[in-house]
Amino acid sequence: MNELISEITALQKISQELNPSFKEREKLNQQVREFANNFIENLDSYPAYVSGNPDFNKLTIHSIKKNLSEILATYNSEVVSKGIKPASGKHLGYVPGGGIYTAALADFLASVTNEYAGIYYASPGAVAIENETLNWMKSIFGFPKSAVGNLTSGGSIANLIALTAARDKHKIKNEKIQKSVLYLSPQAHHCIHKALRIIGLEDLKISKLDLDEFSKIDTGKLKEKIKQDINKGFNPFMVIATAGTTDTGAIDPLAAIGEIAKENNLWYHIDAAYGGFFVLAESKKQLFKGIELADSLVVDPHKGLFLPYGIGAVLIKDKEAVFHSHHYTADYMQDAISADVQINPSDVSPELTKHFRGLRMWLPLQIHGLEPFKASFEEKLLLTAYFRNKLVELGFKVGPKPDLTISYFWYPSEKIDENTFNKKLVEFIHENGDVFFSTTKINQKFVIRMAILSIRTKKDTIDTAIAMLQKCLIQTKKALY
Ligand SMILES: *Cc1c(COP(=O)(O)O)cnc(C)c1O
């Protein structure tokens, strides 16, 4: 017995390292706080993009301890200083959000208190907060209170949950799969196709819809296709619209598609991962008319609410359809059943134990209120218009006026092939790194894509971008002409 006790005591001394004392915590907090403050204060002076690989050796896990200052130095040189900087306002590629600081504080709190947000019984308060964020989203998108929802890791998993519910509602399985038709835009996000493979629906008939000149679904053609498919003995069961496409930010005609879906008993899914929260911008509200008709809706707070990466959301009207795949009871869960006052996040998601991600959305909304979010949306919309004007002044061609804040441009080189010219131009842009842009293809044409959504993107940022583009244009002409 004594031997046992002395062994435990010896081990405790070592394992105590994992539970730092007040003094040790103060020291660690201070170092991380200093790092975070330096990072944010100096963000504007860093380039938005630096190419190159980390020194993998420096990241290797050895089983010996290191001090935090050494580790932070490595984090700075090998992580923060390489690649695209999503926290920077000069990140105008993909869909940047920036990352609201108060959400980081929420993550800290959620981790320190380590609330169990998967089940109401375990943390009624945490689940109530998660459900409150969902209720708030139901209200801004005109969804009924009876709808269910889930905070996911991102838009991809949110879409996966929605598509699974559609599959289960329409009982798309076995021999029915190959006869069933899903209608979507060629501009739909690729995570939809990934989700279909994951949930066993890759053999569906996928009907890619025709688009109008603004890259939006042509509803006349959609109607025709459904009719033809029915006549041929197929089973149309779902249509997917996008509110803010990845390439051009286009919002499909949501109300018209909703009516067609209703007439034909189709599950109506809207992927508004990028664009959804612009519904809060007075000037854009009307574009979202019809979003309330969706059976399922996806938005990405880590894009449209400027939160750090790691939070998407799905809302679904038909609870039973979602519960079919996700609701489960097991013997070791019996304590949880009696206390079901609210929906458990674990009944609406493949996840059981999960990060308490509701807090990173709830806390910023509580601290800041809604006004600064609304102002940010209007600001980003105006910055987009400002940037496009400046681009035209510089001699660039720009894509059609966007619904939101994603657009594209290219330089109309007369002397050589335009695609060759613009590819070279982007090489110089990425080499420069001051402001980051991504690229895409629109009707086979190579174009430079701009997405303005970071909280830190300001008028100065756009002026910096224009100065950089001017410089890169000269370099490109020198290289190619
Ligand atoms: C970003 C995006 C997704 C994927 O979301 P993740 O959060 O990256 O998983 C899906 N659809 C659209 C329209 C998007 O913009």
The ligand as an SDF file (V2000), in Angstrom:
LIG
                    3D

 15 15  0  0  0  0  0  0  0  0999 V2000
  -16.8590   28.4570  -48.7000 C   0  0  0  0  0  0  0  0  0  0  0  0
  -18.0130   27.8270  -49.3210 C   0  0  0  0  0  0  0  0  0  0  0  0
  -18.3360   26.4930  -49.0610 C   0  0  0  0  0  0  0  0  0  0  0  0
  -17.4590   25.5960  -48.2300 C   0  0  0  0  0  0  0  0  0  0  0  0
  -17.4250   26.0250  -46.9250 O   0  0  0  0  0  0  0  0  0  0  0  0
  -16.1960   25.6610  -45.9460 P   0  0  0  0  0  0  0  0  0  0  0  0
  -16.5130   26.4880  -44.7530 O   0  0  0  0  0  0  0  0  0  0  0  0
  -14.9450   26.0980  -46.6620 O   0  0  0  0  0  0  0  0  0  0  0  0
  -16.2170   24.2140  -45.6920 O   0  0  0  0  0  0  0  0  0  0  0  0
  -19.4770   25.9830  -49.6300 C   0  0  0  0  0  0  0  0  0  0  0  0
  -20.2550   26.7300  -50.4150 N   0  0  0  0  0  0  0  0  0  0  0  0
  -19.9690   28.0210  -50.7020 C   0  0  0  0  0  0  0  0  0  0  0  0
  -20.8810   28.7960  -51.5820 C   0  0  0  0  0  0  0  0  0  0  0  0
  -18.8400   28.6130  -50.1600 C   0  0  0  0  0  0  0  0  0  0  0  0
  -18.5560   29.8950  -50.4300 O   0  0  0  0  0  0  0  0  0  0  0  0
  1  2  1  0
  2  3  1  0
  2 14  2  0
  3  4  1  0
  3 10  2  0
  4  5  1  0
  5  6  1  0
  6  7  2  0
  6  8  1  0
  6  9  1  0
 10 11  1  0
 11 12  2  0
 12 13  1  0
 12 14  1  0
 14 15  1  0
M  END
$$$$
